[in-house]
Amino acid sequence: MKRFGLSALVLILLLGCLGTAQATDVKMSGDAMIWAPFWSKANYTGWNATGAKTLDTMTIWERFRLKTDYITNENLKFRFGIRVMNRAWGNDTFTVDNPTSSIDVYLAFVQFKMPSTNIEFTVGQQDLDLPISADMLYANPVLGITRAGAFTVKAPVNDNFSVIGSFIRFLDASGGFAPTTTAINNQIDGYLLSLPITLDGFKATPWSLLGVMGREAATAGKSVTVGISPRLYNQNLGNNLLAPATYSAPNTFLRNSLLVYWWGGTTLSVTALDPFKFYGDFVYGQGAESDRSMNKRGGFFFDVASEYTGLDFMTPQATFWYSSGEDKSIRNGSERMPVLVDNWGPSSSFLFCNSQVLTQGYMGLNPIGSTGVAVSLDKISFITDLKHRITLSWATGTNSASSIRQGNALNGIGNYFQMGRDLTTNESEYAVNFDNQYNIYQNLVFHVETGWSHGNFQSSVWSHRFTNQTRDGDAWKVALGIQYKF
């Protein structure tokens, strides 16, 4: 009888599990991509930012992402995402025993609605970004397309207005326990509020973000990145949030144990004159206002853009942007807007990391501290399943040459300011990119991305060693790749 009872119990449990599995709809989606960029003069020198390494002319990369949704009903689901991120052939393995683990979990969140309401909660490791006015600008210049642990609430008020709020843990430098019993405040937390407003032919999203950073998190800033976005490849927390003179006294560089940052802005989209469409974004941000004057940082950024969607065979686009830059001294703080994760860029410009499909293929210009224009002919198509895009860009800096020169003397070239990324008012960059995609099948795309850029730089700022290297030829890349979506 005991054996029968145990067998019956196991059978009941199995049937219960089967019933639960049958009640949950499982959907899987993802993509696999293999591509090879061919480079000449990356960073305008062929070197890394500090001039210590030479970039390989050609590297073959592979990436895989898999998202699985467990859907109980329209009001409750869980998403689980794993990925193999940008692994180079011949250098990495695709197994978890790799010293730098190839496979990681990049999404893991529960999403549900409050019963009998449309209030939606998303809790866990999730996609995050601030509002942006148009897809052609790709992402917000303060926080764009990244992932972090967060608690998000979306509450629709009516068909035209919603309230969205989030608590975000961007960074916990210790991962639970601080390294010593006296170390505290090693996190970076964010509190986000946005208010999307949608009317016929008009959309605006006012938003604000409050960030709180502990001193120990700032100390780790030269080697610890915020979030897990691939946009953080060559940026650290220091040159995103802190002023250039902050590290001048490493043991006492911050007076306060907590630094408060805040940003406010709005997006505007006007489509009432369709097929003419107009967009704009304005952002102001500042931080460390209660700390030493050399640690303060604050500034603004805005863009205006337009496109014409009345043609069947292409979409003309144009963008202008402007950002405040550093003044003549770094001892009075920074006049550039602080940033968490920057992915902004117009019309897939080769100057910026933005909407390129094949990654590792851009010049990395910083929109903060620069101004410029970009014009593009997008979605050019004369043959079925074949599309093209051509974009021309020009940029110059809004930073004083004196401030960047002082920052380089203090931190070393490439450690805070980077040539080609941070421009002075006397420097400029030009770029052209011609991108193509051919749909071999509905789910399989062949991409060809090309780019060329020329930079004019000051040897008195970056040294003769760097600038002489840029005069030996312009930067260009050709990238070939296939992408399978399922």
N, C-alpha and C positions, 0 to 999 in steps of 0.2 A: 504494500500500500504506500509506504514511504517513497519507493522508487516511482510508482505510478503518479503520486502527488507531485514529486519533483519534476517528472517528465511533463505533466500537465501544466505546471507553473512555467516551465521553459517554453512550452508551446504557446501559452497565453502571451508571454512576453514577446515571442517572435511575431505572433499575429498582431500584437499591439504595435511593434516596430514597423511591420509591413503596412499596417493601416496608416501610421504616421507618414511613412515614405510616400504612400499613395496620395495622401492629402497634400503633399508638397510638390509643387511643380519645379523641376530643376532645368534651368536654361544655361547653356554655356556659350560664350563668345570670346573672340580674341583675335590676335594677329601675329604673324611671323614675318620678319623682315631680314633680308641679307643684302648688304650694300658695301660698296667700296668707294671712298673718296680719294681722288688723286689731287695732291696739293703741290703748289709752288708758292713759297714765301708766306706761309701762314703767319699771322701776327705781323705781317709786312717784313719780317726778318727771316722766317723759317725756323725761328727758335720759340721756346716757351717765353712766358712773360718776363722772367728774370734773365733771359739770355744764357741759361745754364744747360739747356738741352736742345737738340735738333729734332724737329718733327719728321716722322717717316713720310716719304713721298706718297706711299700708298699703304693703307691698312684695310683689311677686310673685317667687317663687323657683322654680328648677328644678334638679333633681339627677338624675344618671344614673350607674349603676354596672354594670360588666360583668366577670364572672369567667369565665375559661376554664381548664378542667382538662385537662391532657394526661396521660392515664392509660395507662401501659404495661401494668401489671397491678395487682393489689390491694396489691402491696408497693412500688410505685414510681409517683409522679406529680409533676407540677409544676403549680402554680397561678399564674396571671397575672391581675391585676386592674387595670383602669383606671377612672377616674371623672371626672365633671365635678361639682365640689362646690358646691352651694348658690349658684348664680349668679343674680343679680337681673336681671329683665327690664329692658331699657333702660339698663343700666349696664355689663354684661359681654358678651363674645362667647364663642362656643364653639369658638374656634380657638386653635391654639398660638401665634399671633402676638400674642395678648393680652398686655399688659405684665405682668400677673400670670397666668401660664399657667393656663388653665381645665382642661386635661386633664393628669392626672398618674397615675403608677403608684403604687397604694397597697398592692398585694399582689404578691409575687414570691418564692415559696419552693419548694424541693424537699422532698418528704416521702417517706421510704423506711424500710423495715424491715431490720434486720440479718438476713442470710440464715439461715433455719432457726430464727428466734426471733420473738418478738412485741415486741422492743425497737424503738421507732419514733423516728426522727430527723426534725425539721423545721428547715430551715436557710434563712434569708433573711428578707425583709420579711414579717411575719406578724401575725395577730391576737394580742393579749396582754391578759390580765387575771388578777387574783388571785381565789382562790375566794370565793364568796358562798353563803350557805345556801339562798336561795330566789330564784326568778325575780321574785317580787313586790317584791324589794328591788333588783333590776336589776343592780347591780355593786358591787364592792368599793370602800370609801371611800379606799383608798390608791392602788390602780392598777386602774382598771376600764374595760374595753372601749376599748383604744387599739391602735395598731400601731407596731411598731419592728423594726429589724433584730435578729435573735436566733438563737441555737442552742439548740434544745429537745430533750430526751431524755425519752421516756416509757417506763418499764419496768414492765409488769405483773408482780407477784410471784405472785399467784393471782387467783381471781375476786373476792376481797374487798379486795385491797390492791395499790396501785401506788406507784411512786416517779417523780416528775416533777421535772426540773431544767432550768434555763435560764440562759444568759448573754445579757444584753440590752445593746445599745448604744443608750441613750435619746437621747443628744445628743453630737454632735461639733461644737463651736462653730466650728471652723475648716475642717472638711471636708477634712482631709488635712494641710495645712501651717498651722502657727500663724502669726499675723500678724507676729510678730517672731522673731528668733533666741533671745530670752530667754523668750518666752511658752511655758509648758508647762501640762500638766494642764487641758485645755479640754474634757474629756469627762465624761459622766455614764454610768456603767456599773452594771448590776444583776446580782445573782446570786440566783436564785430556787430554792427547794426546797419542794415540797408533797407530802403523803402522804395521798392519798384512801383512806378506809376505808369500805367499804360492807357493811352487815349487813342482815338482814331488819328492816325498820321503823326503821332507824337509819343515819345517814351522818354522818361527821365528816371534815374535812380540815384537819389542822394544817399550817401553812405558815410560812415565814420568808423575808425578803428583805433582802439586804445591798446598799446603794447607796454608790458612791464617786463624789464630785463634785469636780472640779478647781476651783481658785480662779478661773481664767479663765472657766470655764463659769458660775460664780456671778456674775462681773462682767457677763457677757452676759445675766444673768437678767432684767433689766427689759425686754428686748425680744425674747428668744428663748424659744420654747415647747418643751416636752418632747414627743417623739412627734409624730404627725400626726393625732391624734384631733380631730374637730370639737368635743369637749368643751373644748378649750384656747382657744376663741374669746376669752374675756375674763379668762383667768387667765395670769399669767406665772410663771416659775420662782421669782421672789422671794417672792411671798406664799404659794406652795405649800410651799417648803422652808426658807426663811430666816426668821429672827426679825425682828420689826418694827424693831429698833434697828440691824440690821446695816448699813444704808446710811448711818448717821449720819456716818461718816468714809470717804467713797468711795475715797480713795487707799490706805487701810490698814485697810479694814473687816474683812478676814479675816487672822488671824495665820498660819494653816497653809495650805500649798499644796494639801492634800487634805482634804476633809471626808468623814467616814464616817457614814452613816445606816444604821439597821437597824429592821426591823419584825418582829413575830411575832404570830401570831394563830391562830384556829381557827374553823371553821364547825360548826354542829350542826343536823341535820335529824331530827326524830322524826315518823315516819309510822305507827308501830305502832298508833295509835288511829284510823287512817283511818276516816271522813272528816275527823276533826279532825287537823290537822297543825300542828306547832310548829317554829319556826326560831330561830336565834340566831347572832350573830357577836361576837367580841371581838378587838380589835386594840390593841397598844401599839407605839409607835414613838418613836425619838429620834434626834438627829443633832447634829453639831458639838460633841460633848461635850469634846473636847480643845482647843477654841478659846476665845476670850474668853467670859466668862460671858454677855455681852449677846447673843452669837451662838448660844447653845445653844437647842435646841428639843426638846420631848418631851411626850407626852401619850397619852391613850387614847380609844377609841371603842367603844361596844357597842350592839347592837340586839337586840330580841326581837320576834318576829312570830308570827301564827297565822292560819289560814284554815280555813274549813269547805267541803269540796268535795262534800257529800252532796246538794246541790240541783241539779236539772237546769237551772234557769233563772237562777241567779246563784251567785256565790261571795263570801261575806262575808270581809273581811280586816281585820286590825288590826296596827299597828306602834307600838312605842315605841323611842326612841333617846336616847342621852346621850353627850356628849363633854366632855372637860375643856376649860377655857377659860383665857384670860389672867388673871393675877393683877393686882394694883394697880400694878405697875411693869414697864416693858419693858427696864429696865437689867439685870435678872437673867435675861434670855432670854425664851423663849416657853414657855408651858405647854400649847400646842396641839400635837396630833400632826402631824408633817410629812406631806406628801401629794405624790404624783407626778401622778396623773390621777384626779380625783374624778368619778364618775358615779353615786354612790349616791343612791337616792331611793325611798320607799315608794309602791307602788300608783299610779304615774304621777302623784304629787302635783304640782300646779301650782307649788308652792314650789321644786321641785328640777328640775335637768336629769336626767331618767332615761328612762323608756320611752315618752315622747311620740313618736308617729310623725312628726308635723309639727314640725320643729325651729324654732328662734327663737321658742319659745312657752312660756317659763317665767320665774320670778322670780329664779332663781339663788342661792337661800339656801345658805350654806355649812353642811354637816352638822357640820363640825369647829368646835367652839366654840358648839354649840347643843344644845338638847334639845327634845323634843316628841312629839306623837302624831299618827297618821293612821289614819282608818278609811275603808273603801272597800266598795262593792258592785260587784264586778267580773263581767264576762261575763254581764251581764243580757241575756236574750234571750227574747222572747215571739213574735217573728216570724222565720221562716227568713231567714237571710242578714243579719239586722240585730242588732247587738250594742251595748251601752251600758256605761259605767262612770261612777260618781260617787264622788268622793273628797273628804273633808273633812280639813283639816290645821291644826294649831296648833303654833307653835314660839316659844321664847324663847331668849335667849342665856345662855351660861355665862361670858362675858367681862366683866371689870371695866370699867365705864365709864371709869375713870381710865386704863387701859392703852390703850384705843382712842383716847381724847382725846390722849394723848401720841403715839401713832403717827400720828395725823392732823397734829399740830403738826410732827412731824419730816418726814413724807413728803408731806403734802398730802392732802386728802380725795379718796378714790377711787383713789389711787395704790398703797396697800397695803391698808388697810381700806376697805370699800365699804358705804355705807348700804344696808340691805336685804339685803346678803349676810352681813355680820358683825354680829351682834346683841350688845348688852350685856344684863346681867341685868335691866335695867329696860325692855327693849324686847320687842316681840312681833309676830308676824305670823299672820294667819288667811287661809285660802285654801279655795276650793271649785272643783273642776273637773268638768265633765260632758262626756264624750267619747263619740263615736259612730262606728260604721263600718258601711257597707252594701256587701255584695258584689254589685256590678253584674253581674260575671261571676266565675268561679272565680279568675281572675288579676287582676281589676280591682276595686279597692276605692275607695269614696268615703268620705273622713274629714271629720268635723266635730269640732273640739276647742274647748272653751270654758273660760275660767278667770276667776276673780275673786279679788282679794287686798286685804286692808287691813293697813296697818302702823302701829305706834305707835313713834315714834322720839324721841330726846332732842336738843333743839336745842343743849344745851351740849356735845354730842359732835360733831354734824354741821353746826352753824351754822343760823341762822334761815333763810338762803336755801334750804337743802335741805328742812328740815322744814316750812317754810311751803308749799312746793310740794306736799308730800304731803297737806296738809290741804285741798287744792283739789279733791279727788276721789280715789277708789280706783283701783287698777290692774285692768284687765280686758283680755281678748283673745278674739277669735273667729277661728279658723283653718279654712279650707276647702281641701281638696286631693284629688287623685286619685293612686293608686299602682298601677302596672302591674308585676307580677312575672312573670318568664318563666324 
